[in-house]
Amino acid sequence: MEAGADTAMIASVVSVGLALYTFFARGDRELGIFVGLWAPTILTLSNHFKQRDIEQQIRSIPLTSSAGNVRETIEELIESRT
C-alpha cells in the first residue's frame, strides 16, 4: 500500500469511529451521520488522486509501432507500481 492510501484508510477508520462515538455515546445522531459521511468522501478523493497518477504514467508511455515494446513498457509500469 502507498503512503497516501494508508493515510486515507486511517482517516476513514477514524471517521467511522468518531461517527459511532458521536452517534451512540453522545447521542447526537445528526452529527454522527455527518461525520460518518466523511469516510467515503476521503476514500473517493484518495482513489481519484491514485487514478490521476496512473493516467499520467500511462500518458508518459512512448507510442511505438512494435507491440513487443508496448507490452514490455506496460509490464515495467505494472512492476514499478507493486
C-alpha atoms as one frame of an Amber mdcrd trajectory, in Angstrom:
protein
   0.000   0.000   0.000   1.165   3.512  -0.740   1.634   6.140   1.952  -1.289
   8.222   0.652  -3.579   5.210   0.612  -2.546   4.318   4.173  -3.304   7.834
   5.369  -6.695   7.823   3.660  -7.560   4.439   5.150  -6.566   5.556   8.660
  -8.539   8.796   8.287 -11.592   6.832   7.117 -11.405   4.398  10.030 -11.037
   7.299  12.476 -14.042   8.978  10.845 -16.168   5.875  11.312 -15.003   5.564
  14.936 -15.832   9.191  15.658 -19.194   8.795  13.952 -20.076   5.778  16.079
 -18.960   7.557  19.246 -20.914  10.697  18.383 -24.000   8.791  17.300 -24.235
   6.327  20.204 -22.198   7.661  23.150 -23.047  11.337  22.819 -26.483  10.764
  21.313 -26.021  13.372  18.583 -27.466  11.468  15.640 -27.157  14.215  13.025
 -23.509  14.962  13.791 -22.755  11.237  13.906 -24.217  10.743  10.433 -22.395
  13.837   9.141 -19.023  12.621  10.431 -19.746   9.107   9.132 -20.126  10.505
   5.614 -16.521  11.693   5.687 -15.192   8.131   5.268 -16.483   7.514   1.726
 -15.524  11.063   0.755 -11.940  10.582   1.946 -11.659   7.230   0.164 -13.150
   8.682  -3.032 -10.641  11.544  -3.049  -7.791   9.105  -2.441  -8.998   6.942
  -5.323  -9.287   9.984  -7.604  -5.676  11.023  -6.996  -4.466   7.440  -7.443
  -6.273   7.175 -10.785  -4.855  10.521 -11.871  -1.308   9.295 -11.127  -1.917
   6.118 -13.129  -3.314   8.147 -16.039  -0.214  10.368 -16.041   2.036   7.285
 -16.081   0.090   5.785 -18.978   0.289   9.040 -20.942   4.060   9.038 -20.456
   4.409   5.693 -22.269   6.027   6.359 -25.640   3.933   5.304 -28.612   5.718
   2.767 -30.796   4.655   0.627 -33.709   6.093  -2.538 -32.181   3.635  -4.484
 -29.997   6.515  -6.071 -28.098   7.797  -2.702 -26.880   4.368  -1.603 -25.708
   3.900  -4.865 -23.816   7.296  -4.521 -22.151   6.596  -0.918 -21.237   3.251
  -1.807 -19.665   4.806  -4.715 -17.764   7.507  -2.375 -16.423   4.819   0.119
 -15.416   2.893  -2.573 -13.520   6.058  -3.864 -11.842   7.014  -0.358 -10.718
   3.616   0.065  -9.019   3.975  -3.090  -6.894
